Amino acid sequence: RHTAPATTALHPLTPLLPLPSAAAVEALDGNAANVLLKYIYSALSFAHPPTPEGSDATSAAVATAEQEQKKRSASLLKWHALVAAKTGPGSVIRVMTDRKRV
């Protein structure tokens, strides 16, 4: 289930996902890091992209879609590791228990 704000916010970041930057994360204040974690968790919760269906669907197209999802998830987890290393477990707990979602 995609949420509009998370999808909108992550769209321009998609090219940057494979390039987690420790310098970019270090530049964030605590509140900005919490917000980034919210978006990371939101993106990780997305269902897999629609699988190509119908007579035109090939196993190669399905495999490509699955591979892209794996790459995106791996990049998000790298970003998560950088943010969690900077902010500690308190930030993760705050984000997980916050009722406001993105």
DSSP file (Angstrom, degrees, kcal/mol; ACC not computed):
  #  RESIDUE AA STRUCTURE BP1 BP2  ACC     N-H-->O    O-->H-N    N-H-->O    O-->H-N    TCO  KAPPA ALPHA  PHI   PSI    X-CA   Y-CA   Z-CA
    1    1 A R              0   0    0      0, 0.0     2,-0.4     0, 0.0    44,-0.0   0.000 360.0 360.0 360.0 116.1    0.0    0.0    0.0
    2    2 A H        -     0   0    0     44,-0.1     2,-0.4     4,-0.0    41,-0.1  -0.722 360.0-148.2 -90.4 138.0    1.6    3.2   -1.1
    3    3 A T     >  -     0   0    0     -2,-0.4     4,-2.7     1,-0.1     5,-0.3  -0.881  17.8-128.7-102.9 140.3    0.8    6.4    0.7
    4    4 A A  H  > S+     0   0    0     -2,-0.4     4,-2.9     1,-0.2     5,-0.2   0.903 104.1  48.1 -56.8 -48.7    0.9    9.6   -1.5
    5    5 A P  H  > S+     0   0    0      0, 0.0     4,-2.6     0, 0.0    -1,-0.2   0.923 114.9  45.5 -61.7 -42.1    3.2   11.7    0.7
    6    6 A A  H  > S+     0   0    0     96,-0.9     4,-2.4     2,-0.2    -2,-0.2   0.924 114.9  47.1 -66.8 -42.8    5.8    8.9    1.1
    7    7 A T  H  X S+     0   0    0     -4,-2.7     4,-1.6     1,-0.2    -1,-0.2   0.926 114.4  47.6 -63.1 -44.4    5.7    8.1   -2.6
    8    8 A T  H  < S+     0   0    0     -4,-2.9    -2,-0.2    -5,-0.3    -1,-0.2   0.911 114.5  45.9 -63.2 -43.4    5.9   11.7   -3.5
    9    9 A A  H  < S+     0   0    0     -4,-2.6     4,-0.5    -5,-0.2    -1,-0.2   0.864 115.4  45.5 -70.4 -36.0    8.8   12.3   -1.2
   10   10 A L  H  X S+     0   0    0     -4,-2.4     4,-1.2    -5,-0.2     3,-0.3   0.720  93.8  79.5 -82.1 -20.2   10.8    9.2   -2.2
   11   11 A H  T >< S+     0   0    0     -4,-1.6     3,-0.9     1,-0.2    -1,-0.2   0.935  98.3  40.1 -55.7 -51.7   10.4    9.7   -5.9
   12   12 A P  T 34 S+     0   0    0      0, 0.0    -1,-0.2     0, 0.0     4,-0.2   0.746 114.9  55.1 -70.9 -18.5   13.1   12.3   -6.3
   13   13 A L  T >> S+     0   0    0     -4,-0.5     3,-1.4    -3,-0.3     4,-1.2   0.642  81.1  92.2 -84.4 -14.3   15.3   10.4   -3.8
   14   14 A T  G X< S+     0   0    0     -4,-1.2     3,-0.8    -3,-0.9    -1,-0.2   0.868  84.1  50.7 -52.3 -44.9   15.1    7.2   -5.8
   15   15 A P  G 34 S+     0   0    0      0, 0.0    -1,-0.3     0, 0.0    -2,-0.1   0.800 112.0  49.9 -64.0 -24.2   18.3    7.9   -7.8
   16   16 A L  G X4 S+     0   0    0     -3,-1.4     3,-2.1    -4,-0.2    -2,-0.2   0.646  85.7  88.8 -86.2 -15.6   20.1    8.6   -4.5
   17   17 A L  T << S+     0   0    0     -4,-1.2    -1,-0.2    -3,-0.8    62,-0.1   0.869  84.5  52.5 -54.8 -41.7   19.0    5.5   -2.8
   18   18 A P  T 3  S+     0   0    0      0, 0.0    -1,-0.3     0, 0.0    -2,-0.1   0.635 105.7  61.0 -69.8  -8.1   22.0    3.4   -4.0
   19   19 A L  S <  S-     0   0    0     -3,-2.1    -2,-0.1    -4,-0.1    56,-0.0  -0.512  71.3-172.7-118.5  63.7   24.4    6.0   -2.7
   20   20 A P        -     0   0    0      0, 0.0     2,-0.6     0, 0.0     3,-0.1  -0.330  13.2-151.4 -59.2 136.0   23.9    6.4    1.1
   21   21 A S     >  -     0   0    0      1,-0.2     4,-2.0     2,-0.0     5,-0.2  -0.934  19.2-165.5-119.0 115.3   25.9    9.3    2.3
   22   22 A A  H  > S+     0   0    0     -2,-0.6     4,-2.6     1,-0.2     5,-0.2   0.863  95.3  55.4 -62.4 -35.9   27.3    9.4    5.8
   23   23 A A  H  > S+     0   0    0      2,-0.2     4,-1.3     1,-0.2    -1,-0.2   0.905 107.0  49.1 -65.1 -41.0   28.0   13.1    5.3
   24   24 A A  H  4 S+     0   0    0      1,-0.2     4,-0.4     2,-0.2    -1,-0.2   0.908 113.5  46.5 -64.6 -41.3   24.4   13.8    4.4
   25   25 A V  H >< S+     0   0    0     -4,-2.0     3,-1.4     1,-0.2    -2,-0.2   0.903 109.2  54.2 -68.5 -40.9   23.1   11.9    7.4
   26   26 A E  H 3< S+     0   0    0     -4,-2.6    -1,-0.2     1,-0.3    -2,-0.2   0.792 102.0  59.8 -63.9 -26.9   25.6   13.6    9.8
   27   27 A A  T 3< S+     0   0    0     -4,-1.3    -1,-0.3    -5,-0.2    -2,-0.2   0.640  87.4  96.9 -75.9 -13.7   24.3   17.0    8.6
   28   28 A L  S <  S-     0   0    0     -3,-1.4     2,-0.1    -4,-0.4    -3,-0.0  -0.501  70.1-135.7 -77.6 142.2   20.8   16.2    9.8
   29   29 A D     >  -     0   0    0     -2,-0.2     4,-2.4     1,-0.1     5,-0.2  -0.394  38.0 -92.4 -83.3 175.6   19.6   17.4   13.2
   30   30 A G  H  > S+     0   0    0      1,-0.2     4,-2.0     2,-0.2     5,-0.1   0.877 125.2  48.5 -59.2 -41.9   17.6   15.0   15.4
   31   31 A N  H  > S+     0   0    0      2,-0.2     4,-2.2     1,-0.2    -1,-0.2   0.920 111.9  48.6 -66.6 -43.8   14.2   15.9   14.1
   32   32 A A  H  > S+     0   0    0      1,-0.2     4,-2.5     2,-0.2    -2,-0.2   0.880 110.2  52.4 -63.8 -37.7   15.2   15.7   10.4
   33   33 A A  H  X S+     0   0    0     -4,-2.4     4,-2.4     2,-0.2    -1,-0.2   0.895 108.4  50.9 -64.6 -39.6   16.8   12.2   11.1
   34   34 A N  H  X S+     0   0    0     -4,-2.0     4,-2.0     2,-0.2    -2,-0.2   0.914 110.7  48.5 -62.7 -42.4   13.5   11.1   12.7
   35   35 A V  H  X S+     0   0    0     -4,-2.2     4,-2.0     2,-0.2    -2,-0.2   0.918 110.1  51.5 -64.6 -42.7   11.5   12.3    9.7
   36   36 A L  H  X S+     0   0    0     -4,-2.5     4,-2.4     1,-0.2    -1,-0.2   0.919 108.3  52.1 -59.9 -42.7   14.0   10.5    7.4
   37   37 A L  H  X S+     0   0    0     -4,-2.4     4,-2.8     1,-0.2     5,-0.2   0.897 105.9  55.0 -60.3 -39.5   13.5    7.3    9.4
   38   38 A K  H  X S+     0   0    0     -4,-2.0     4,-2.3     1,-0.2    -1,-0.2   0.928 110.5  45.1 -58.7 -44.9    9.7    7.6    9.0
   39   39 A Y  H  X S+     0   0    0     -4,-2.0     4,-2.6     2,-0.2    -1,-0.2   0.870 111.3  53.0 -68.8 -36.0   10.1    7.8    5.2
   40   40 A I  H  X S+     0   0    0     -4,-2.4     4,-2.4     2,-0.2    -2,-0.2   0.950 111.8  45.4 -62.6 -47.8   12.5    4.9    5.2
   41   41 A Y  H  X S+     0   0    0     -4,-2.8     4,-1.3     1,-0.2    -2,-0.2   0.891 112.5  51.8 -62.7 -38.7   10.1    2.7    7.2
   42   42 A S  H  < S+     0   0    0     -4,-2.3     4,-0.5    -5,-0.2     3,-0.3   0.931 111.3  46.7 -63.1 -44.8    7.2    3.8    5.0
   43   43 A A  H >< S+     0   0    0     -4,-2.6     3,-1.0     1,-0.2    -2,-0.2   0.880 110.1  53.4 -65.6 -37.7    9.1    2.9    1.8
   44   44 A L  H 3< S+     0   0    0     -4,-2.4    -1,-0.2     1,-0.2    -2,-0.2   0.777 104.7  56.7 -67.4 -24.4   10.2   -0.5    3.3
   45   45 A S  T 3< S+     0   0    0     -4,-1.3    -1,-0.2    -3,-0.3    -2,-0.2   0.581  80.2 116.4 -84.6  -7.9    6.6   -1.2    4.0
   46   46 A F  S <  S-     0   0    0     -3,-1.0   -44,-0.1    -4,-0.5    -3,-0.0  -0.293  72.0-114.0 -59.6 141.8    5.5   -0.8    0.4
   47   47 A A        -     0   0    0      1,-0.1    -1,-0.1     0, 0.0    -2,-0.0  -0.331  47.2 -80.8 -66.0 159.0    4.1   -3.9   -1.2
   48   48 A H        -     0   0    0      1,-0.1    -1,-0.1    -2,-0.0     3,-0.1  -0.289  60.6 -90.5 -57.9 149.6    6.2   -5.3   -4.0
   49   49 A P        -     0   0    0      0, 0.0    -1,-0.1     0, 0.0    20,-0.1  -0.223  60.2 -76.2 -60.6 155.7    5.6   -3.5   -7.3
   50   50 A P        -     0   0    0      0, 0.0     3,-0.0     0, 0.0    15,-0.0  -0.261  48.8-125.3 -55.8 135.0    2.9   -4.9   -9.4
   51   51 A T        -     0   0    0     -3,-0.1    11,-0.1     1,-0.1     6,-0.1  -0.675  30.9-103.9 -81.4 132.0    4.0   -8.1  -11.2
   52   52 A P        -     0   0    0      0, 0.0     2,-0.3     0, 0.0    -1,-0.1  -0.329  49.9-172.3 -56.1 133.4    3.6   -7.9  -15.0
   53   53 A E        +     0   0    0      4,-0.1     3,-0.4    -3,-0.0     2,-0.1  -0.745  30.6  47.5-124.9 170.9    0.5  -10.0  -15.8
   54   54 A G  S >  S-     0   0    0     -2,-0.3     3,-1.1     1,-0.2     0, 0.0  -0.333 102.1 -47.3  94.0-174.5   -1.2  -11.3  -18.9
   55   55 A S  T 3  S+     0   0    0      1,-0.3    -1,-0.2    -2,-0.1     0, 0.0   0.726 133.4  57.4 -69.7 -21.0    0.0  -13.0  -22.0
   56   56 A D  T 3  S+     0   0    0     -3,-0.4    -1,-0.3     2,-0.1     2,-0.2   0.623  81.7 106.9 -84.5 -12.4    2.8  -10.5  -22.4
   57   57 A A    <   -     0   0    0     -3,-1.1     2,-0.3    -6,-0.1    -3,-0.1  -0.447  51.1-170.7 -70.0 135.5    4.3  -11.1  -19.0
   58   58 A T     >  -     0   0    0     -2,-0.2     4,-2.1     1,-0.1     5,-0.2  -0.857  37.1-116.0-122.6 160.4    7.5  -13.1  -19.1
   59   59 A S  H  > S+     0   0    0     -2,-0.3     4,-2.5     1,-0.2     5,-0.2   0.828 117.6  58.1 -64.3 -28.4    9.5  -14.6  -16.4
   60   60 A A  H  > S+     0   0    0      2,-0.2     4,-2.3     1,-0.2    -1,-0.2   0.900 105.4  48.9 -67.0 -40.0   12.3  -12.2  -17.2
   61   61 A A  H  > S+     0   0    0      2,-0.2     4,-2.2     1,-0.2    -2,-0.2   0.902 113.0  47.4 -66.0 -40.3   10.0   -9.2  -16.6
   62   62 A V  H  X S+     0   0    0     -4,-2.1     4,-2.3     2,-0.2    -2,-0.2   0.924 112.5  49.2 -65.3 -44.6    8.9  -10.7  -13.3
   63   63 A A  H  X S+     0   0    0     -4,-2.5     4,-2.3     1,-0.2    -2,-0.2   0.881 110.2  51.7 -63.2 -38.4   12.5  -11.4  -12.3
   64   64 A T  H  X S+     0   0    0     -4,-2.3     4,-2.3     2,-0.2    -1,-0.2   0.923 109.7  48.7 -64.8 -44.8   13.5   -7.8  -13.2
   65   65 A A  H  X S+     0   0    0     -4,-2.2     4,-1.9     1,-0.2    -2,-0.2   0.909 113.2  47.7 -61.5 -42.4   10.7   -6.3  -11.1
   66   66 A E  H  X S+     0   0    0     -4,-2.3     4,-2.1     2,-0.2    -1,-0.2   0.888 110.7  51.6 -66.6 -38.6   11.8   -8.5   -8.1
   67   67 A Q  H  X S+     0   0    0     -4,-2.3     4,-2.3     2,-0.2    -2,-0.2   0.900 108.6  50.9 -65.7 -41.0   15.4   -7.6   -8.6
   68   68 A E  H  X S+     0   0    0     -4,-2.3     4,-2.4     1,-0.2    -1,-0.2   0.900 109.3  51.3 -62.7 -40.7   14.6   -3.8   -8.6
   69   69 A Q  H  X S+     0   0    0     -4,-1.9     4,-2.5     1,-0.2    -1,-0.2   0.903 109.5  50.2 -62.5 -41.4   12.6   -4.3   -5.4
   70   70 A K  H  X S+     0   0    0     -4,-2.1     4,-2.4     2,-0.2    -2,-0.2   0.906 110.6  49.2 -64.5 -41.0   15.5   -6.1   -3.7
   71   71 A K  H  X S+     0   0    0     -4,-2.3     4,-2.3     2,-0.2    -2,-0.2   0.921 112.0  48.4 -63.5 -43.6   17.9   -3.3   -4.8
   72   72 A R  H  X S+     0   0    0     -4,-2.4     4,-2.5     1,-0.2    -2,-0.2   0.921 112.7  48.1 -63.3 -44.2   15.6   -0.6   -3.4
   73   73 A S  H  X S+     0   0    0     -4,-2.5     4,-2.3     1,-0.2    -1,-0.2   0.908 110.7  51.1 -63.7 -41.8   15.2   -2.4   -0.1
   74   74 A A  H  X S+     0   0    0     -4,-2.4     4,-1.7     2,-0.2    -1,-0.2   0.907 111.3  48.1 -62.3 -41.4   18.9   -3.0    0.3
   75   75 A S  H  X S+     0   0    0     -4,-2.3     4,-2.3     1,-0.2    -2,-0.2   0.917 110.4  51.2 -65.6 -43.0   19.6    0.7   -0.3
   76   76 A L  H  X S+     0   0    0     -4,-2.5     4,-2.5     1,-0.2    -1,-0.2   0.888 108.7  51.8 -61.6 -38.5   16.9    1.7    2.2
   77   77 A L  H  X S+     0   0    0     -4,-2.3     4,-2.3     2,-0.2    -1,-0.2   0.848 107.5  52.5 -67.9 -32.9   18.4   -0.6    4.8
   78   78 A K  H  X S+     0   0    0     -4,-1.7     4,-1.9     2,-0.2    -2,-0.2   0.927 110.9  47.1 -65.4 -43.9   21.8    1.0    4.2
   79   79 A W  H  X S+     0   0    0     -4,-2.3     4,-2.5     1,-0.2     5,-0.2   0.918 110.8  53.0 -61.0 -42.5   20.3    4.5    4.8
   80   80 A H  H  X S+     0   0    0     -4,-2.5     4,-3.1     1,-0.2     5,-0.3   0.916 106.7  52.0 -58.8 -44.6   18.6    3.1    7.9
   81   81 A A  H  X S+     0   0    0     -4,-2.3     4,-2.1     1,-0.2    -1,-0.2   0.902 110.6  48.0 -60.5 -41.9   21.9    1.8    9.3
   82   82 A L  H  X S+     0   0    0     -4,-1.9     4,-1.6     2,-0.2    -1,-0.2   0.929 114.9  44.3 -64.9 -45.0   23.5    5.2    8.8
   83   83 A V  H  X S+     0   0    0     -4,-2.5     4,-2.7     1,-0.2     5,-0.3   0.930 114.6  48.9 -66.8 -44.2   20.6    7.1   10.5
   84   84 A A  H  X S+     0   0    0     -4,-3.1     4,-2.4     1,-0.2    -1,-0.2   0.859 108.9  53.8 -64.5 -35.0   20.4    4.6   13.3
   85   85 A A  H  < S+     0   0    0     -4,-2.1    -1,-0.2    -5,-0.3    -2,-0.2   0.874 113.9  42.6 -66.2 -35.9   24.1    4.8   13.9
   86   86 A K  H  < S+     0   0    0     -4,-1.6    -2,-0.2    -5,-0.2    -1,-0.2   0.921 126.4  29.7 -74.1 -44.4   23.9    8.6   14.2
   87   87 A T  H  < S-     0   0    0     -4,-2.7     4,-0.4     1,-0.2     3,-0.3   0.676  98.1-141.1 -95.9 -19.3   20.8    8.8   16.3
   88   88 A G    >X  -     0   0    0     -4,-2.4     4,-1.0    -5,-0.3     3,-0.8  -0.162  44.0 -53.3  81.4 178.9   20.9    5.6   18.3
   89   89 A P  H 3> S+     0   0    0      0, 0.0     4,-2.4     0, 0.0     5,-0.2   0.736 125.0  72.3 -67.9 -22.1   18.0    3.3   19.3
   90   90 A G  H 3> S+     0   0    0     -3,-0.3     4,-2.6     1,-0.2     5,-0.2   0.894  96.8  49.8 -59.9 -40.2   16.0    6.2   20.8
   91   91 A S  H <> S+     0   0    0     -3,-0.8     4,-2.5    -4,-0.4    -1,-0.2   0.908 109.6  50.8 -65.5 -42.4   15.2    7.6   17.4
   92   92 A V  H  X S+     0   0    0     -4,-1.0     4,-2.5     1,-0.2    -2,-0.2   0.921 112.2  47.4 -61.2 -43.7   14.1    4.2   16.1
   93   93 A I  H  X S+     0   0    0     -4,-2.4     4,-2.0     2,-0.2    -2,-0.2   0.915 110.8  51.5 -65.5 -42.8   11.8    3.8   19.1
   94   94 A R  H  X S+     0   0    0     -4,-2.6     4,-1.0     1,-0.2    -2,-0.2   0.924 113.0  45.2 -59.7 -44.3   10.4    7.3   18.7
   95   95 A V  H  < S+     0   0    0     -4,-2.5     3,-0.4     1,-0.2    -2,-0.2   0.911 113.0  49.9 -67.3 -42.1    9.6    6.7   15.1
   96   96 A M  H  < S+     0   0    0     -4,-2.5    -1,-0.2     1,-0.2    -2,-0.2   0.808 116.8  40.8 -68.5 -28.5    8.1    3.3   15.6
   97   97 A T  H  < S+     0   0    0     -4,-2.0     2,-0.3    -5,-0.2    -1,-0.2   0.526  87.7 109.5 -98.4  -5.8    5.8    4.5   18.4
   98   98 A D     <  -     0   0    0     -4,-1.0    -4,-0.0    -3,-0.4    -3,-0.0  -0.542  59.1-151.3 -71.9 130.9    4.8    7.8   16.8
   99   99 A R  S    S+     0   0    0     -2,-0.3     2,-0.5     2,-0.1    -1,-0.2   0.729  73.9  90.9 -74.6 -22.9    1.1    7.7   15.7
  100  100 A K        -     0   0    0      2,-0.0     2,-0.3    -3,-0.0    -2,-0.1  -0.648  63.0-171.2 -78.8 123.0    1.8   10.2   12.9
  101  101 A R              0   0    0     -2,-0.5   -62,-0.1     1,-0.1    -2,-0.1  -0.739 360.0 360.0-110.8 159.3    2.7    8.3    9.8
  102  102 A V              0   0    0     -2,-0.3   -96,-0.9   -64,-0.2    -1,-0.1   0.361 360.0 360.0-110.6 360.0    3.9    9.4    6.4
